[in-house]
Amino acid sequence: MQINGSEIVVECLKEQGVDMVFGYPGGSILNVYDALYKHKEEITHILTSHEQGAAHAADGYARATGKVGVCLATSGPGATNLVTGIATAYMDSIPMVAITCNVTLPLLGKDSFQEVDITGVTMPITKHNFIVKDIKDLAATIRKAFSIARNGRPGPVLVDIPKDITAAKTEYIKEVINQNPVYAGTVSEKEIEHAISMIEKSKKPYIFVGGGAILAEASEEVRAFAKKVNAPVADSLMGKGAFPGTDSLYTGMLGMHGTKTSNFGVSECDLLIVIGARFSDRVTGNAKKFASHAKILQFDVDPAEMNKNIVIAAGVTGNVKEVLQKVNEKLSQQEHKEWIAKIEAYKEKYPLSYHKEVLSGPFIVEEIYRQTDGEAIISTEVGQHQMWAAQFYKYTKPRTFLTSGGLGTMGYGLGASLGAKCGCPDKTVVNIAGDGCFRMNMNEIATAVRHNIPVIQVVVNNHVLGMVRQWQTLFYEKRYSATVLNDAVDFVKFAESMGAVGLRATTPEEFTNCFKEALTLGRPVVIDCQIDSDEKVWPMVAPGAPISDAFDEKDITEK
């Protein structure tokens, strides 16, 4: 069957099971959009307000569903507007395919109107990228892009297609595609046996779970492993929901804003078992002093992560779901009653706390948890509100916490929440943002209204760039350089001007009522929550300090 390149793009998307894409049209990609118009009953296109919003929406869709997210953009500025979203997905290993269209082949490399070498631009932030210069290669390239994006350690892939390739015709033969992720490697039995030996010899083991456990769909295996090892469990920001936050073995997040229990426990353990985590600097603190009393055993799909940031004693390379299945099958039941009792004592001595007499970030997050019964999908922007969302919402399932962990992208969460709601329409989806983050991409509220995507946008509004201000307070002698947002922006009026519902809360009681109302409306809602400018995230580890030096408000007061 002879069809043109734009039809091949659409047919290849259908082969991959794609029924939703996020994007913004333009001159170079017009042929593809014309083909999408003809197939609009099969593939829904969500027109975002900005290409960055499209990339974040595709990312959020992928994180929430486990499928490959797809975004589209035209050449030049359209393509470069995807870059932050692509980098966000790359840092967090999210499967995404970005399709851009470029100027025609004769115009490439001539500084033509809206021409950018987008494959050159995105080479460092994609798992792989392509430019298709022969129509006969188009279908195979798109298929390869999806395979690369979803298999092994996932990540974003970009396919750039010159406009004349989308118009040219060639023979297309449909293929049946395996849409399930595949890990081609084999797990070493010798590595498994060595790992089991290390676990059985340990007296004080600790388990640290990262985002890789979620990407591998290994949550059930993680839970079974924790019970069999009988060890406390901490998680990274990306690992939220891989192990239930309500389980008695759970001790909270590890690292800069981790719990004292997790930070002290990992600093004292004799074996740290790391599942699908890459030892981010925000987790390790001073790397030379991280888990200094422990041997480190790492399970990871990517051998490049072994000994990259932290020197380990041993590792097992492979899909962590398969690794854990093998370990769980062979490992005998372990008991560590004295160690567990010590960690329980830490949990009682160092609980997370906050001032409950005023409206605050922690109260907002706990109230969202209460009213959603812990069943919502929570997305966030980046900053104080992000940490509160990680600390005070108990995630019991994977793919329910969507946040930019590696790149730390302000402006990520709203687009991600739209993608998550499109992918999981029966779920309540809440984006928690600071006022600084929200204004970066708040134009996507128009997208929510245009497509009737009923997300709830909670703005934790402290009128400052909260996390930067916190650092300025603690480490820069309160020199608040460019962090005070003393303007007249009214988020309620903004929401109403976009066609959404705008609500405002200044007290705990008002927020309780506002959120309760938002849950009943079935419309995009923005809740402006006014909190104190100097509220801080506790505990905290100072930059360059070991995580065992975690301190909180009480420690500062006592000093």
C-alpha positions in Angstrom: 0.0 0.0 0.0 1.5 3.3 -1.1 0.9 6.2 1.4 2.7 9.4 2.2 5.0 10.0 5.1 2.5 11.7 7.3 0.1 8.8 6.9 3.0 6.4 7.8 3.6 8.4 11.0 -0.1 8.0 12.0 -0.2 4.3 11.1 3.0 3.6 13.1 1.5 5.4 16.1 -1.5 3.1 15.8 0.8 0.1 15.6 2.2 1.1 18.9 -1.2 1.4 20.5 -1.0 5.2 20.8 -4.5 6.7 21.2 -3.5 10.1 22.6 -0.8 12.6 21.6 0.1 16.1 22.9 1.3 18.9 20.7 1.2 22.2 18.9 1.0 22.5 15.1 3.1 24.7 12.7 4.2 24.9 9.1 6.7 22.1 8.9 4.4 19.6 10.6 1.2 20.5 8.8 1.1 17.3 6.8 1.2 15.2 9.9 -1.6 17.3 11.5 -3.6 16.8 8.3 -3.2 13.1 8.7 -4.2 13.3 12.4 -7.4 15.1 11.4 -8.3 12.2 9.2 -7.7 9.8 12.1 -9.1 11.9 15.0 -11.5 9.1 15.9 -8.6 6.8 16.6 -6.0 9.2 18.0 -7.0 12.1 20.3 -4.8 15.2 20.0 -4.5 17.5 23.0 -3.6 21.0 21.9 -1.5 22.5 24.7 -0.8 26.2 25.2 2.9 25.8 24.7 5.1 23.0 23.4 6.8 22.6 26.8 3.4 21.8 28.2 3.0 19.1 25.5 6.3 17.5 26.5 5.4 17.6 30.2 1.9 16.2 29.4 3.4 13.3 27.4 5.8 12.7 30.3 3.0 12.7 32.9 0.9 10.4 30.7 3.8 8.0 30.6 4.5 8.1 34.3 0.9 7.5 35.2 0.1 4.8 32.7 3.4 3.0 32.1 2.9 3.5 28.3 5.1 5.5 26.0 4.1 9.2 25.9 4.0 11.1 22.6 4.4 14.8 21.8 4.6 16.7 18.5 6.1 20.0 17.5 7.0 21.9 14.4 10.5 23.0 13.4 12.7 25.7 14.9 11.2 27.2 18.1 8.5 24.6 18.2 11.1 21.9 18.5 13.3 23.8 20.9 10.4 24.5 23.2 10.3 20.7 23.8 13.8 20.6 25.0 13.2 21.2 28.8 10.4 18.5 28.7 12.7 16.1 26.9 15.5 16.7 29.4 13.1 16.2 32.3 12.1 12.8 30.9 15.7 11.9 30.3 16.8 12.6 33.8 14.0 10.5 35.3 14.2 7.7 32.6 10.6 8.2 31.3 9.6 6.5 28.0 8.6 9.2 25.6 8.8 9.8 21.8 9.0 13.3 20.5 8.2 13.8 16.9 9.3 17.0 15.2 9.2 18.0 11.6 11.9 20.1 10.0 12.3 22.2 6.9 12.6 20.3 3.6 15.8 18.4 2.7 17.1 21.1 0.2 16.8 23.7 3.0 18.5 21.8 5.8 21.8 23.5 6.9 21.1 26.8 5.2 19.7 28.8 8.2 16.2 28.5 6.6 13.1 30.0 8.2 12.3 28.1 11.4 15.2 25.7 10.9 17.1 24.2 13.9 19.3 21.1 14.1 17.1 19.6 16.8 18.9 16.2 16.7 22.1 18.1 17.5 20.4 20.1 20.2 18.9 17.0 21.9 21.7 14.5 21.5 22.8 14.9 25.2 19.3 14.6 26.6 17.8 11.7 24.6 18.3 8.0 24.8 18.7 8.2 21.0 17.5 10.5 18.3 17.0 10.3 14.5 16.5 12.5 11.5 14.8 10.7 8.6 16.1 11.7 5.2 14.6 8.8 3.1 10.9 8.0 3.1 11.7 4.3 3.0 13.3 4.5 6.4 10.4 6.3 8.1 8.3 3.4 9.4 11.4 1.4 10.6 12.7 4.5 12.4 9.5 5.2 14.2 9.3 1.6 15.3 12.9 1.7 16.5 12.2 4.9 18.4 9.4 3.3 20.4 11.4 0.2 21.0 14.4 2.2 22.4 12.1 4.4 24.5 10.4 1.6 26.3 13.0 -1.2 26.5 15.8 -1.7 29.0 16.3 1.5 31.0 13.5 3.7 29.5 14.0 7.2 28.2 13.0 9.8 25.6 13.7 9.4 21.9 13.3 12.2 19.2 12.4 11.6 15.6 12.9 14.6 13.3 11.2 14.4 9.9 11.8 17.0 7.1 8.6 18.2 5.6 9.1 16.8 2.1 9.5 13.3 3.7 6.1 13.7 5.2 4.7 14.4 1.7 6.7 11.7 -0.2 5.0 8.3 -0.8 6.3 4.8 -0.3 5.1 1.3 0.4 3.8 0.7 3.9 3.3 -2.7 5.4 1.6 -2.9 8.8 3.5 -4.8 11.6 2.2 -6.2 14.8 4.3 -4.7 17.6 5.0 -6.1 21.1 4.0 -3.1 23.2 5.4 -4.5 26.5 8.8 -3.5 27.7 11.5 -6.0 27.2 14.9 -6.4 29.0 17.2 -8.5 26.8 19.9 -9.2 29.3 20.2 -12.2 31.5 20.6 -12.0 35.3 23.8 -13.6 36.6 23.1 -16.5 39.0 26.5 -15.9 40.5 25.6 -12.3 41.3 22.3 -13.5 42.8 24.0 -16.0 45.0 26.5 -13.4 46.2 23.7 -10.9 47.0 21.8 -13.5 49.0 25.0 -14.3 50.9 25.5 -10.6 51.8 21.9 -10.3 53.0 22.1 -13.4 55.1 25.2 -12.2 56.9 23.8 -8.8 57.6 22.6 -7.9 61.1 21.4 -4.3 60.3 20.1 -4.2 56.7 18.3 -1.2 55.2 16.5 -1.2 51.9 16.5 2.0 49.7 14.0 2.0 46.8 14.2 4.3 43.8 12.2 5.1 40.6 13.7 2.1 38.8 11.4 -0.2 40.9 8.4 1.7 39.6 9.6 1.7 36.0 10.2 -2.1 36.2 6.6 -2.7 37.7 8.4 -4.3 40.6 6.3 -3.0 43.5 4.9 -6.4 44.6 8.4 -7.9 44.5 9.8 -5.0 46.6 7.1 -5.6 49.2 7.8 -9.3 49.4 11.5 -8.7 49.5 11.2 -6.2 52.4 9.1 -8.7 54.4 11.6 -11.5 53.7 14.7 -9.5 54.6 12.8 -8.0 57.6 14.4 -4.6 57.0 13.3 -1.0 57.2 12.6 0.7 53.9 13.4 4.2 52.7 12.7 5.7 49.3 13.9 8.4 47.0 11.7 11.1 45.6 11.3 9.0 42.4 10.6 5.9 44.4 7.4 7.1 46.1 4.7 4.4 46.0 7.1 1.5 45.1 6.7 0.5 48.7 3.6 1.5 50.7 4.0 4.6 52.8 1.6 3.1 55.3 3.6 -0.1 55.9 5.2 -0.5 59.4 8.6 -1.1 57.8 8.5 2.2 55.9 10.6 5.0 57.4 10.2 7.9 54.8 12.3 9.6 52.2 16.1 9.5 52.4 18.4 12.5 51.8 18.4 16.3 52.0 14.8 16.5 53.1 14.4 12.9 54.2 13.2 11.9 57.7 15.7 11.7 60.5 14.8 8.1 60.9 15.8 7.2 57.3 18.9 9.3 57.4 20.1 8.1 60.8 19.2 4.5 60.0 21.0 4.4 56.7 24.0 6.0 58.4 24.1 3.2 61.0 23.2 0.1 58.9 25.7 -2.6 58.0 24.1 -3.4 54.6 22.3 -1.0 52.3 20.3 -2.7 49.6 19.6 -0.2 46.8 16.8 -1.1 44.3 16.6 1.0 41.1 18.2 4.2 42.5 21.2 6.1 41.2 22.6 7.8 44.3 21.7 11.4 43.5 23.6 14.0 45.4 20.3 15.1 47.0 20.1 11.6 48.5 23.8 11.0 49.5 24.7 14.4 50.9 28.5 14.2 51.4 29.2 11.1 49.3 32.4 10.3 51.1 30.4 9.9 54.4 27.3 8.2 52.9 26.4 4.9 54.6 29.9 4.7 55.9 29.3 1.7 58.1 27.6 -0.3 55.4 28.4 -2.5 52.5 26.3 -1.4 49.6 24.5 -3.9 47.4 22.9 -2.4 44.3 20.2 -3.9 42.0 19.9 -1.9 38.7 19.1 -2.4 35.1 21.9 -0.1 33.9 25.4 -1.3 34.6 26.6 2.3 34.0 25.0 3.2 37.4 27.2 0.8 39.3 30.1 2.6 41.1 29.2 5.9 39.3 28.4 8.1 42.3 29.0 5.7 45.2 31.4 2.8 45.4 29.5 -0.4 46.0 30.5 -3.7 47.4 28.4 -5.8 44.9 25.7 -5.4 42.3 23.2 -7.4 40.4 22.6 -6.1 36.9 19.2 -6.7 35.4 15.6 -5.7 35.4 14.9 -5.3 39.1 11.6 -7.1 38.9 13.4 -10.3 37.6 16.3 -9.8 40.1 13.9 -9.6 43.0 11.9 -12.6 41.8 15.1 -14.7 41.8 16.3 -13.4 45.2 12.8 -13.8 46.8 12.7 -17.4 45.6 16.1 -18.4 47.0 16.4 -16.2 50.1 15.4 -17.7 53.5 13.3 -15.7 55.9 15.4 -13.2 57.9 14.8 -11.8 61.3 16.2 -8.5 62.7 14.1 -7.8 65.8 16.6 -5.6 67.6 17.4 -3.6 64.5 13.7 -3.1 63.7 13.1 -2.0 67.3 15.8 0.6 67.1 14.4 2.0 63.9 10.9 2.1 65.5 12.3 4.0 68.4 13.7 6.6 65.9 10.3 6.9 64.2 8.7 7.6 67.6 11.4 10.1 68.6 11.7 11.9 65.2 8.2 12.2 63.6 7.5 14.7 60.9 5.7 17.7 62.5 4.5 21.2 61.6 2.5 24.1 63.2 -1.1 23.1 62.9 -2.7 26.3 64.0 -2.2 28.1 60.7 -2.7 27.2 57.0 0.6 25.5 55.9 2.0 23.4 53.2 2.1 20.2 55.3 -1.6 20.8 56.4 -2.6 21.2 52.7 -0.9 18.0 51.7 -2.3 16.0 54.6 -5.8 17.3 53.9 -5.6 16.4 50.3 -4.5 12.9 51.4 -7.4 12.7 53.8 -10.1 13.8 51.4 -8.8 11.6 48.5 -8.3 8.5 50.8 -4.7 8.4 49.5 -6.0 7.3 46.1 -5.2 10.4 44.0 -2.5 10.9 41.5 -0.4 13.8 42.8 1.9 15.8 40.5 4.1 18.7 41.7 6.3 21.5 40.5 9.7 21.9 42.2 10.5 23.4 45.6 9.1 23.4 49.1 5.7 22.2 48.1 7.3 19.3 46.3 9.0 18.2 49.4 5.9 18.6 51.5 4.0 16.5 48.9 6.7 13.8 49.2 6.7 13.9 53.0 3.0 14.2 54.0 1.1 12.2 51.4 1.3 8.5 52.0 1.7 6.9 48.6 0.7 3.2 48.6 0.8 2.5 44.9 3.3 3.2 42.1 2.6 5.8 39.4 0.7 8.0 41.8 3.4 10.6 42.5 4.7 12.5 39.4 7.5 15.0 39.9 10.7 16.2 38.2 13.3 14.5 40.4 16.5 14.7 38.3 16.2 18.0 36.4 14.1 19.8 39.0 11.9 21.5 36.4 9.8 24.4 37.7 6.7 24.4 35.5 6.5 20.6 35.1 3.6 19.6 37.2 0.6 21.2 35.5 1.4 19.8 32.1 2.1 16.4 33.8 -1.2 16.5 35.6 -3.0 17.0 32.3 -1.3 14.0 30.8 -2.0 11.9 33.9 -5.7 12.8 33.9 -5.9 12.0 30.1 -4.3 8.6 30.7 -6.2 7.8 33.9 -9.6 9.6 33.6 -11.1 7.8 36.5 -8.5 9.0 38.9 -8.6 12.3 40.9 -5.5 14.2 39.8 -4.1 17.1 41.8 -1.1 19.3 40.9 0.5 20.9 43.9 2.5 24.0 43.0 4.3 27.0 44.5 3.2 30.4 43.2 6.6 30.9 41.5 6.4 27.5 39.7 2.7 27.9 38.8 3.2 31.2 36.9 5.8 29.5 34.7 3.3 27.4 32.8 0.0 28.5 34.2 -1.2 29.1 30.6 -1.9 25.3 30.5 -5.0 26.0 32.6 -6.5 27.1 29.3 -5.6 23.6 27.9 -7.5 22.0 30.8 -10.5 24.1 30.1 -10.3 23.7 26.3 -10.3 19.9 26.6 -12.4 19.7 29.8 -9.6 18.0 31.8 -10.8 18.3 35.4 -7.5 18.6 37.3 -7.3 20.3 40.6 -4.5 22.9 40.8 -3.5 23.8 44.3 -1.2 26.8 44.6 0.8 27.0 47.8 1.1 30.7 47.6 3.8 32.2 49.9 4.6 35.2 47.7 8.2 34.1 47.5 10.4 31.5 45.8 10.1 29.4 48.9 13.0 26.9 48.7 15.5 29.5 47.4 14.4 31.8 50.2 14.9 29.0 52.7 18.5 28.6 51.6 18.9 32.4 51.7 17.6 32.4 55.3 19.8 29.6 56.5 23.0 30.1 54.5 23.0 33.6 53.0 22.2 35.8 56.1 18.7 36.6 54.9 19.8 38.4 51.7 16.6 37.8 49.7 18.0 38.5 46.3 15.3 38.2 43.6 13.1 35.8 45.5 10.3 38.1 46.7 7.2 37.9 44.4 5.7 41.2 45.5 3.3 41.7 42.6 -0.4 41.9 42.3 -1.1 38.6 40.5 -4.5 37.2 41.6 -4.7 33.5 40.8 -8.5 33.3 41.5 -9.1 36.0 38.8 -6.6 34.4 36.5 -8.4 31.0 36.8 -11.8 32.6 36.1 -10.4 34.5 33.1 -9.3 31.1 31.7 -12.7 29.6 32.2 -11.7 27.6 35.3 -13.1 27.8 38.8 -11.0 29.9 41.2 -11.1 29.5 45.0 -9.1 31.0 47.8 -8.1 29.7 51.2 -6.4 31.5 54.0 -7.2 29.2 57.0 -7.1 25.4 57.4 -10.9 25.4 57.6 -11.2 27.4 54.3 -8.9 25.0 52.5 -10.8 22.0 53.8 -14.0 23.4 52.3 -12.4 24.6 49.1 -10.9 21.2 48.3 -14.1 19.4 49.2 -15.9 21.6 46.7 -13.2 21.1 44.1 -13.7 17.3 44.3 -17.4 17.7 43.4 -17.2 20.1 40.4 -15.8 17.9 37.6 -14.1 21.0 36.2 -10.6 22.5 36.2 -10.2 24.2 39.6 -7.4 26.5 40.9 -7.2 26.9 44.7 -5.0 29.8 45.9 -3.7 28.9 49.3 -2.1 31.8 51.2 0.6 30.7 53.6 3.5 32.4 55.5 6.5 33.4 53.4 9.0 31.9 55.9 7.6 28.5 56.4 10.3 25.9 55.9 10.8 22.3 54.9 12.1 20.2 57.8 14.3 18.1 58.3 17.1 19.4 56.2 20.7 18.5 55.5 23.1 21.4 54.7 24.8 21.2 51.3 28.0 19.2 51.6 27.1 17.7 55.0 26.5 14.0 55.6 22.9 12.9 55.9 23.5 12.0 59.5 23.7 15.7 60.2 20.0 16.2 59.4 18.5 19.0 61.5 15.1 20.6 62.0 13.5 23.6 63.5 13.8 22.3 67.1 17.6 21.7 66.6 18.0 25.4 65.5 16.0 26.7 68.4 18.0 24.6 70.9 21.3 25.8 69.4 
